[in-house]
Amino acid sequence: MPAPLTLEWSYTPADFFGAPAEYAVGSYTVHIENGRVVATFVTDQSDSVFSGVHNELEARFLGAQTIRNRPFHLSTLPLLRPQFRQLIASTVVLGVQFERFAVILDR
């Protein structure tokens, strides 16, 4: 059985939701906690599906923003296939967030 396909995002502020959240949509689950979002698919998906997942996630952030009255930043959609590890470094300088990505092939 192949490893599950995983998508990851980062967001600021890390306490935007105040508590961990998890939900399921179709063939994937999403876990949100401490500035990190992980969507895990039980089966492989075509790349065309991922923009819809990102849009649905962004809609949840926008909905929460109306209640919390706080700005947020959700990273763009990086893809993490099972055979790769992704290292993310994030730095905030004068209110601007910079993100660096490195993908390393696991052997």
N, CA, C and O atoms as CSV, one atom per row, in Angstrom:
chain,resi,resn,atom,element,x,y,z
A,1,MET,N,N,0.851,-1.185,0.000
A,1,MET,CA,C,0.000,0.000,0.000
A,1,MET,C,C,0.893,1.244,0.000
A,1,MET,O,O,1.792,1.356,0.834
A,2,PRO,N,N,0.654,2.184,-0.934
A,2,PRO,CA,C,1.488,3.383,-0.986
A,2,PRO,C,C,1.255,4.280,0.221
A,2,PRO,O,O,0.186,4.264,0.832
A,3,ALA,N,N,2.277,5.061,0.552
A,3,ALA,CA,C,2.160,6.014,1.656
A,3,ALA,C,C,1.146,7.090,1.293
A,3,ALA,O,O,0.975,7.406,0.115
A,4,PRO,N,N,0.471,7.658,2.291
A,4,PRO,CA,C,-0.502,8.711,1.989
A,4,PRO,C,C,0.179,9.954,1.430
A,4,PRO,O,O,1.335,10.243,1.739
A,5,LEU,N,N,-0.547,10.665,0.620
A,5,LEU,CA,C,-0.075,11.916,0.040
A,5,LEU,C,C,-0.369,13.037,1.029
A,5,LEU,O,O,-1.472,13.117,1.569
A,6,THR,N,N,0.618,13.907,1.268
A,6,THR,CA,C,0.481,14.953,2.268
A,6,THR,C,C,0.762,16.321,1.671
A,6,THR,O,O,1.741,16.496,0.946
A,7,LEU,N,N,-0.093,17.293,1.974
A,7,LEU,CA,C,0.119,18.691,1.627
A,7,LEU,C,C,0.325,19.458,2.917
A,7,LEU,O,O,-0.331,19.180,3.920
A,8,GLU,N,N,1.238,20.427,2.898
A,8,GLU,CA,C,1.508,21.200,4.108
A,8,GLU,C,C,1.527,22.696,3.799
A,8,GLU,O,O,1.996,23.132,2.748
A,9,TRP,N,N,1.001,23.464,4.749
A,9,TRP,CA,C,1.024,24.918,4.691
A,9,TRP,C,C,1.532,25.437,6.032
A,9,TRP,O,O,1.539,24.716,7.029
A,10,SER,N,N,1.950,26.676,6.041
A,10,SER,CA,C,2.208,27.367,7.301
A,10,SER,C,C,1.296,28.590,7.334
A,10,SER,O,O,0.848,29.078,6.296
A,11,TYR,N,N,1.031,29.072,8.539
A,11,TYR,CA,C,0.225,30.288,8.665
A,11,TYR,C,C,0.691,31.076,9.879
A,11,TYR,O,O,1.255,30.529,10.827
A,12,THR,N,N,0.440,32.358,9.821
A,12,THR,CA,C,0.700,33.244,10.952
A,12,THR,C,C,-0.539,34.109,11.162
A,12,THR,O,O,-1.234,34.417,10.194
A,13,PRO,N,N,-0.831,34.501,12.378
A,13,PRO,CA,C,-0.155,34.119,13.614
A,13,PRO,C,C,-0.461,32.662,13.946
A,13,PRO,O,O,-1.519,32.141,13.591
A,14,ALA,N,N,0.475,32.013,14.631
A,14,ALA,CA,C,0.357,30.584,14.932
A,14,ALA,C,C,-0.848,30.268,15.815
A,14,ALA,O,O,-1.346,29.142,15.797
A,15,ASP,N,N,-1.323,31.248,16.587
A,15,ASP,CA,C,-2.485,31.030,17.458
A,15,ASP,C,C,-3.778,31.562,16.836
A,15,ASP,O,O,-4.730,31.866,17.555
A,16,PHE,N,N,-3.817,31.675,15.516
A,16,PHE,CA,C,-4.964,32.263,14.828
A,16,PHE,C,C,-6.277,31.576,15.204
A,16,PHE,O,O,-7.285,32.254,15.397
A,17,PHE,N,N,-6.286,30.249,15.311
A,17,PHE,CA,C,-7.511,29.527,15.642
A,17,PHE,C,C,-7.696,29.327,17.145
A,17,PHE,O,O,-8.787,28.964,17.586
A,18,GLY,N,N,-6.656,29.555,17.932
A,18,GLY,CA,C,-6.782,29.445,19.376
A,18,GLY,C,C,-6.700,28.030,19.916
A,18,GLY,O,O,-6.352,27.836,21.081
A,19,ALA,N,N,-7.012,27.039,19.095
A,19,ALA,CA,C,-6.962,25.630,19.507
A,19,ALA,C,C,-6.793,24.783,18.257
A,19,ALA,O,O,-7.118,25.231,17.157
A,20,PRO,N,N,-6.289,23.567,18.410
A,20,PRO,CA,C,-6.163,22.686,17.238
A,20,PRO,C,C,-7.531,22.421,16.613
A,20,PRO,O,O,-8.550,22.387,17.302
A,21,ALA,N,N,-7.532,22.236,15.305
A,21,ALA,CA,C,-8.771,21.926,14.585
A,21,ALA,C,C,-8.494,20.813,13.595
A,21,ALA,O,O,-7.395,20.718,13.048
A,22,GLU,N,N,-9.484,19.979,13.365
A,22,GLU,CA,C,-9.346,18.909,12.385
A,22,GLU,C,C,-10.694,18.697,11.712
A,22,GLU,O,O,-11.738,18.751,12.362
A,23,TYR,N,N,-10.662,18.457,10.409
A,23,TYR,CA,C,-11.889,18.171,9.685
A,23,TYR,C,C,-11.575,17.256,8.505
A,23,TYR,O,O,-10.425,17.144,8.080
A,24,ALA,N,N,-12.606,16.610,7.986
A,24,ALA,CA,C,-12.464,15.706,6.839
A,24,ALA,C,C,-13.350,16.195,5.711
A,24,ALA,O,O,-14.483,16.623,5.931
A,25,VAL,N,N,-12.821,16.127,4.502
A,25,VAL,CA,C,-13.570,16.480,3.299
A,25,VAL,C,C,-13.252,15.427,2.249
A,25,VAL,O,O,-12.092,15.263,1.871
A,26,GLY,N,N,-14.253,14.722,1.778
A,26,GLY,CA,C,-14.023,13.722,0.735
A,26,GLY,C,C,-12.957,12.715,1.119
A,26,GLY,O,O,-13.101,11.996,2.107
A,27,SER,N,N,-11.879,12.663,0.332
A,27,SER,CA,C,-10.834,11.655,0.530
A,27,SER,C,C,-9.635,12.170,1.323
A,27,SER,O,O,-8.565,11.563,1.285
A,28,TYR,N,N,-9.802,13.277,2.039
A,28,TYR,CA,C,-8.674,13.796,2.813
A,28,TYR,C,C,-9.124,14.368,4.149
A,28,TYR,O,O,-10.285,14.733,4.336
A,29,THR,N,N,-8.156,14.436,5.086
A,29,THR,CA,C,-8.377,15.069,6.376
A,29,THR,C,C,-7.399,16.231,6.504
A,29,THR,O,O,-6.318,16.216,5.916
A,30,VAL,N,N,-7.791,17.228,7.273
A,30,VAL,CA,C,-6.961,18.410,7.485
A,30,VAL,C,C,-6.779,18.607,8.981
A,30,VAL,O,O,-7.745,18.566,9.743
A,31,HIS,N,N,-5.533,18.822,9.398
A,31,HIS,CA,C,-5.214,19.106,10.798
A,31,HIS,C,C,-4.552,20.481,10.845
A,31,HIS,O,O,-3.591,20.738,10.121
A,32,ILE,N,N,-5.070,21.366,11.702
A,32,ILE,CA,C,-4.580,22.742,11.843
A,32,ILE,C,C,-4.125,22.932,13.278
A,32,ILE,O,O,-4.896,22.728,14.216
A,33,GLU,N,N,-2.857,23.327,13.446
A,33,GLU,CA,C,-2.357,23.532,14.810
A,33,GLU,C,C,-1.033,24.285,14.795
A,33,GLU,O,O,-0.141,23.970,14.007
A,34,ASN,N,N,-0.910,25.280,15.670
A,34,ASN,CA,C,0.346,25.998,15.919
A,34,ASN,C,C,1.066,26.475,14.655
A,34,ASN,O,O,2.272,26.271,14.515
A,35,GLY,N,N,0.343,27.097,13.748
A,35,GLY,CA,C,0.974,27.667,12.562
A,35,GLY,C,C,1.244,26.679,11.450
A,35,GLY,O,O,1.960,26.999,10.501
A,36,ARG,N,N,0.689,25.487,11.548
A,36,ARG,CA,C,0.933,24.455,10.541
A,36,ARG,C,C,-0.378,23.773,10.160
A,36,ARG,O,O,-1.199,23.453,11.020
A,37,VAL,N,N,-0.559,23.557,8.870
A,37,VAL,CA,C,-1.727,22.847,8.354
A,37,VAL,C,C,-1.218,21.641,7.578
A,37,VAL,O,O,-0.308,21.768,6.758
A,38,VAL,N,N,-1.799,20.475,7.831
A,38,VAL,CA,C,-1.433,19.256,7.114
A,38,VAL,C,C,-2.707,18.627,6.572
A,38,VAL,O,O,-3.620,18.301,7.331
A,39,ALA,N,N,-2.762,18.458,5.254
A,39,ALA,CA,C,-3.866,17.739,4.611
A,39,ALA,C,C,-3.318,16.388,4.167
A,39,ALA,O,O,-2.309,16.327,3.465
A,40,THR,N,N,-3.976,15.309,4.572
A,40,THR,CA,C,-3.525,13.965,4.243
A,40,THR,C,C,-4.594,13.258,3.423
A,40,THR,O,O,-5.746,13.144,3.842
A,41,PHE,N,N,-4.193,12.786,2.251
A,41,PHE,CA,C,-5.084,12.054,1.356
A,41,PHE,C,C,-4.882,10.565,1.556
A,41,PHE,O,O,-3.751,10.109,1.724
A,42,VAL,N,N,-5.968,9.797,1.541
A,42,VAL,CA,C,-5.852,8.348,1.698
A,42,VAL,C,C,-5.453,7.676,0.389
A,42,VAL,O,O,-4.956,6.550,0.400
A,43,THR,N,N,-5.665,8.353,-0.738
A,43,THR,CA,C,-5.266,7.828,-2.047
A,43,THR,C,C,-4.544,8.924,-2.815
A,43,THR,O,O,-4.695,10.108,-2.513
A,44,ASP,N,N,-3.764,8.527,-3.802
A,44,ASP,CA,C,-3.070,9.499,-4.639
A,44,ASP,C,C,-4.095,10.322,-5.413
A,44,ASP,O,O,-5.177,9.829,-5.735
A,45,GLN,N,N,-3.762,11.552,-5.706
A,45,GLN,CA,C,-4.665,12.470,-6.392
A,45,GLN,C,C,-3.936,13.124,-7.556
A,45,GLN,O,O,-2.710,13.233,-7.547
A,46,SER,N,N,-4.686,13.552,-8.544
A,46,SER,CA,C,-4.069,14.332,-9.614
A,46,SER,C,C,-3.766,15.728,-9.073
A,46,SER,O,O,-4.443,16.208,-8.165
A,47,ASP,N,N,-2.760,16.366,-9.629
A,47,ASP,CA,C,-2.347,17.687,-9.151
A,47,ASP,C,C,-3.448,18.736,-9.278
A,47,ASP,O,O,-3.425,19.737,-8.563
A,48,SER,N,N,-4.409,18.525,-10.172
A,48,SER,CA,C,-5.485,19.500,-10.360
A,48,SER,C,C,-6.389,19.614,-9.127
A,48,SER,O,O,-7.081,20.620,-8.973
A,49,VAL,N,N,-6.399,18.618,-8.261
A,49,VAL,CA,C,-7.236,18.627,-7.058
A,49,VAL,C,C,-6.707,19.605,-6.016
A,49,VAL,O,O,-7.485,20.161,-5.241
A,50,PHE,N,N,-5.401,19.820,-5.987
A,50,PHE,CA,C,-4.764,20.528,-4.884
A,50,PHE,C,C,-5.143,22.006,-4.786
A,50,PHE,O,O,-5.227,22.542,-3.681
A,51,SER,N,N,-5.370,22.667,-5.904
A,51,SER,CA,C,-5.771,24.076,-5.831
A,51,SER,C,C,-7.148,24.207,-5.180
A,51,SER,O,O,-7.400,25.182,-4.471
A,52,GLY,N,N,-8.035,23.248,-5.407
A,52,GLY,CA,C,-9.338,23.265,-4.751
A,52,GLY,C,C,-9.222,23.071,-3.251
A,52,GLY,O,O,-9.966,23.682,-2.484
A,53,VAL,N,N,-8.289,22.219,-2.824
A,53,VAL,CA,C,-8.046,22.007,-1.397
A,53,VAL,C,C,-7.526,23.306,-0.773
A,53,VAL,O,O,-7.952,23.694,0.314
A,54,HIS,N,N,-6.607,23.967,-1.469
A,54,HIS,CA,C,-6.068,25.238,-0.972
A,54,HIS,C,C,-7.175,26.288,-0.866
A,54,HIS,O,O,-7.256,27.007,0.130
A,55,ASN,N,N,-8.024,26.377,-1.889
A,55,ASN,CA,C,-9.112,27.364,-1.874
A,55,ASN,C,C,-10.096,27.100,-0.734
A,55,ASN,O,O,-10.579,28.039,-0.101
A,56,GLU,N,N,-10.393,25.824,-0.471
A,56,GLU,CA,C,-11.297,25.475,0.617
A,56,GLU,C,C,-10.682,25.839,1.966
A,56,GLU,O,O,-11.371,26.343,2.852
A,57,LEU,N,N,-9.387,25.583,2.116
A,57,LEU,CA,C,-8.687,25.938,3.351
A,57,LEU,C,C,-8.665,27.450,3.546
A,57,LEU,O,O,-8.925,27.947,4.642
A,58,GLU,N,N,-8.354,28.173,2.481
A,58,GLU,CA,C,-8.333,29.636,2.573
A,58,GLU,C,C,-9.709,30.186,2.947
A,58,GLU,O,O,-9.801,31.169,3.682
A,59,ALA,N,N,-10.782,29.560,2.448
A,59,ALA,CA,C,-12.141,29.991,2.795
A,59,ALA,C,C,-12.401,29.817,4.283
A,59,ALA,O,O,-13.082,30.643,4.892
A,60,ARG,N,N,-11.866,28.748,4.879
A,60,ARG,CA,C,-12.015,28.548,6.327
A,60,ARG,C,C,-11.278,29.642,7.111
A,60,ARG,O,O,-11.779,30.129,8.124
A,61,PHE,N,N,-10.090,30.022,6.637
A,61,PHE,CA,C,-9.351,31.103,7.292
A,61,PHE,C,C,-10.111,32.422,7.166
A,61,PHE,O,O,-10.205,33.176,8.134
A,62,LEU,N,N,-10.649,32.703,5.988
A,62,LEU,CA,C,-11.397,33.949,5.789
A,62,LEU,C,C,-12.645,33.985,6.666
A,62,LEU,O,O,-12.992,35.035,7.207
A,63,GLY,N,N,-13.320,32.850,6.809
A,63,GLY,CA,C,-14.486,32.783,7.681
A,63,GLY,C,C,-14.110,33.035,9.134
A,63,GLY,O,O,-14.808,33.756,9.847
A,64,ALA,N,N,-13.007,32.440,9.571
A,64,ALA,CA,C,-12.543,32.646,10.951
A,64,ALA,C,C,-12.095,34.084,11.164
A,64,ALA,O,O,-12.218,34.617,12.267
A,65,GLN,N,N,-11.579,34.711,10.121
A,65,GLN,CA,C,-11.102,36.087,10.253
A,65,GLN,C,C,-12.245,37.034,10.594
A,65,GLN,O,O,-12.037,38.004,11.323
A,66,THR,N,N,-13.431,36.779,10.091
A,66,THR,CA,C,-14.566,37.655,10.403
A,66,THR,C,C,-14.948,37.573,11.870
A,66,THR,O,O,-15.451,38.543,12.436
A,67,ILE,N,N,-14.713,36.418,12.495
A,67,ILE,CA,C,-15.027,36.238,13.910
A,67,ILE,C,C,-13.908,36.783,14.794
A,67,ILE,O,O,-14.167,37.432,15.808
A,68,ARG,N,N,-12.662,36.514,14.401
A,68,ARG,CA,C,-11.515,36.889,15.229
A,68,ARG,C,C,-11.036,38.318,14.990
A,68,ARG,O,O,-10.345,38.897,15.829
A,69,ASN,N,N,-11.405,38.880,13.850
A,69,ASN,CA,C,-11.018,40.245,13.503
A,69,ASN,C,C,-9.503,40.429,13.579
A,69,ASN,O,O,-9.014,41.426,14.110
A,70,ARG,N,N,-8.761,39.444,13.037
A,70,ARG,CA,C,-7.289,39.461,13.015
A,70,ARG,C,C,-6.827,39.140,11.604
A,70,ARG,O,O,-7.434,38.304,10.934
A,71,PRO,N,N,-5.775,39.783,11.143
A,71,PRO,CA,C,-5.210,39.412,9.850
A,71,PRO,C,C,-4.471,38.079,9.965
A,71,PRO,O,O,-4.059,37.684,11.055
A,72,PHE,N,N,-4.309,37.393,8.842
A,72,PHE,CA,C,-3.560,36.143,8.813
A,72,PHE,C,C,-2.765,36.067,7.525
A,72,PHE,O,O,-3.047,36.783,6.564
A,73,HIS,N,N,-1.780,35.205,7.513
A,73,HIS,CA,C,-1.040,34.888,6.289
A,73,HIS,C,C,-1.008,33.374,6.159
A,73,HIS,O,O,-0.517,32.679,7.048
A,74,LEU,N,N,-1.531,32.863,5.048
A,74,LEU,CA,C,-1.498,31.440,4.732
A,74,LEU,C,C,-0.517,31.255,3.591
A,74,LEU,O,O,-0.632,31.920,2.561
A,75,SER,N,N,0.454,30.354,3.761
A,75,SER,CA,C,1.468,30.154,2.722
A,75,SER,C,C,0.837,29.614,1.449
A,75,SER,O,O,-0.288,29.115,1.459
A,76,THR,N,N,1.574,29.721,0.363
A,76,THR,CA,C,1.128,29.130,-0.890
A,76,THR,C,C,1.186,27.617,-0.764
A,76,THR,O,O,1.682,27.090,0.231
A,77,LEU,N,N,0.688,26.929,-1.755
A,77,LEU,CA,C,0.547,25.477,-1.689
A,77,LEU,C,C,1.825,24.758,-2.089
A,77,LEU,O,O,2.112,24.631,-3.279
A,78,PRO,N,N,2.604,24.281,-1.107
A,78,PRO,CA,C,3.733,23.411,-1.445
A,78,PRO,C,C,3.258,21.965,-1.433
A,78,PRO,O,O,2.396,21.607,-0.631
A,79,LEU,N,N,3.798,21.142,-2.296
A,79,LEU,CA,C,3.407,19.743,-2.389
A,79,LEU,C,C,4.478,18.877,-1.773
A,79,LEU,O,O,5.661,19.023,-2.079
A,80,LEU,N,N,4.064,17.976,-0.905
A,80,LEU,CA,C,5.000,17.062,-0.268
A,80,LEU,C,C,4.575,15.643,-0.614
A,80,LEU,O,O,3.668,15.092,0.011
A,81,ARG,N,N,5.223,15.057,-1.598
A,81,ARG,CA,C,4.947,13.676,-1.981
A,81,ARG,C,C,5.582,12.743,-0.949
A,81,ARG,O,O,6.519,13.157,-0.266
A,82,PRO,N,N,5.115,11.511,-0.810
A,82,PRO,CA,C,5.611,10.626,0.243
A,82,PRO,C,C,7.112,10.377,0.214
A,82,PRO,O,O,7.700,10.158,1.274
A,83,GLN,N,N,7.748,10.398,-0.924
A,83,GLN,CA,C,9.170,10.090,-0.997
A,83,GLN,C,C,10.051,11.300,-0.707
A,83,GLN,O,O,11.274,11.192,-0.795
A,84,PHE,N,N,9.478,12.436,-0.368
A,84,PHE,CA,C,10.249,13.644,-0.103
A,84,PHE,C,C,10.027,14.142,1.320
A,84,PHE,O,O,8.975,13.906,1.915
A,85,ARG,N,N,11.022,14.827,1.853
A,85,ARG,CA,C,10.871,15.579,3.087
A,85,ARG,C,C,10.986,17.043,2.718
A,85,ARG,O,O,11.705,17.394,1.782
A,86,GLN,N,N,10.296,17.889,3.430
A,86,GLN,CA,C,10.350,19.313,3.143
A,86,GLN,C,C,10.735,20.061,4.402
A,86,GLN,O,O,10.127,19.881,5.456
A,87,LEU,N,N,11.736,20.890,4.287
A,87,LEU,CA,C,12.171,21.719,5.403
A,87,LEU,C,C,11.700,23.134,5.139
A,87,LEU,O,O,11.935,23.678,4.060
A,88,ILE,N,N,11.042,23.730,6.105
A,88,ILE,CA,C,10.527,25.083,5.920
A,88,ILE,C,C,11.121,25.969,7.007
A,88,ILE,O,O,11.008,25.675,8.197
A,89,ALA,N,N,11.742,27.030,6.592
A,89,ALA,CA,C,12.241,28.033,7.528
A,89,ALA,C,C,11.489,29.319,7.260
A,89,ALA,O,O,11.367,29.747,6.112
A,90,SER,N,N,10.995,29.925,8.296
A,90,SER,CA,C,10.197,31.126,8.143
A,90,SER,C,C,10.768,32.213,9.042
A,90,SER,O,O,11.046,31.983,10.219
A,91,THR,N,N,10.936,33.394,8.472
A,91,THR,CA,C,11.487,34.516,9.207
A,91,THR,C,C,10.583,35.723,9.011
A,91,THR,O,O,10.128,35.986,7.898
A,92,VAL,N,N,10.321,36.454,10.080
A,92,VAL,CA,C,9.540,37.684,9.973
A,92,VAL,C,C,10.469,38.852,10.271
A,92,VAL,O,O,11.074,38.926,11.341
A,93,VAL,N,N,10.573,39.768,9.302
A,93,VAL,CA,C,11.408,40.956,9.446
A,93,VAL,C,C,10.536,42.175,9.174
A,93,VAL,O,O,9.966,42.310,8.092
A,94,LEU,N,N,10.437,43.049,10.148
A,94,LEU,CA,C,9.633,44.274,10.030
A,94,LEU,C,C,8.219,43.978,9.531
A,94,LEU,O,O,7.684,44.702,8.691
A,95,GLY,N,N,7.626,42.917,10.053
A,95,GLY,CA,C,6.250,42.577,9.710
A,95,GLY,C,C,6.073,41.846,8.397
A,95,GLY,O,O,4.940,41.547,8.019
A,96,VAL,N,N,7.156,41.545,7.681
A,96,VAL,CA,C,7.072,40.825,6.411
A,96,VAL,C,C,7.586,39.409,6.626
A,96,VAL,O,O,8.667,39.216,7.183
A,97,GLN,N,N,6.820,38.421,6.188
A,97,GLN,CA,C,7.220,37.029,6.380
A,97,GLN,C,C,7.959,36.527,5.144
A,97,GLN,O,O,7.490,36.677,4.016
A,98,PHE,N,N,9.126,35.927,5.380
A,98,PHE,CA,C,9.922,35.318,4.328
A,98,PHE,C,C,9.959,33.819,4.577
A,98,PHE,O,O,10.168,33.382,5.709
A,99,GLU,N,N,9.756,33.025,3.525
A,99,GLU,CA,C,9.774,31.579,3.676
A,99,GLU,C,C,10.806,30.974,2.745
A,99,GLU,O,O,10.951,31.399,1.599
A,100,ARG,N,N,11.524,29.976,3.248
A,100,ARG,CA,C,12.506,29.259,2.440
A,100,ARG,C,C,12.114,27.791,2.414
A,100,ARG,O,O,11.724,27.224,3.434
A,101,PHE,N,N,12.220,27.181,1.244
A,101,PHE,CA,C,11.844,25.788,1.081
A,101,PHE,C,C,13.030,24.988,0.569
A,101,PHE,O,O,13.787,25.466,-0.276
A,102,ALA,N,N,13.193,23.797,1.068
A,102,ALA,CA,C,14.205,22.864,0.570
A,102,ALA,C,C,13.563,21.493,0.502
A,102,ALA,O,O,12.930,21.053,1.462
A,103,VAL,N,N,13.716,20.831,-0.597
A,103,VAL,CA,C,13.172,19.484,-0.742
A,103,VAL,C,C,14.345,18.522,-0.866
A,103,VAL,O,O,15.227,18.705,-1.705
A,104,ILE,N,N,14.343,17.502,-0.025
A,104,ILE,CA,C,15.424,16.525,0.005
A,104,ILE,C,C,14.863,15.160,-0.305
A,104,ILE,O,O,13.897,14.729,0.325
A,105,LEU,N,N,15.444,14.480,-1.254
A,105,LEU,CA,C,14.997,13.147,-1.619
A,105,LEU,C,C,15.423,12.164,-0.551
A,105,LEU,O,O,16.612,12.046,-0.256
A,106,ASP,N,N,14.452,11.443,0.043
A,106,ASP,CA,C,14.777,10.391,0.995
A,106,ASP,C,C,15.294,9.183,0.237
A,106,ASP,O,O,14.797,8.854,-0.840
A,107,ARG,N,N,16.275,8.537,0.795
A,107,ARG,CA,C,16.830,7.335,0.144
A,107,ARG,C,C,16.495,6.116,0.947
A,107,ARG,O,O,16.870,5.006,0.570
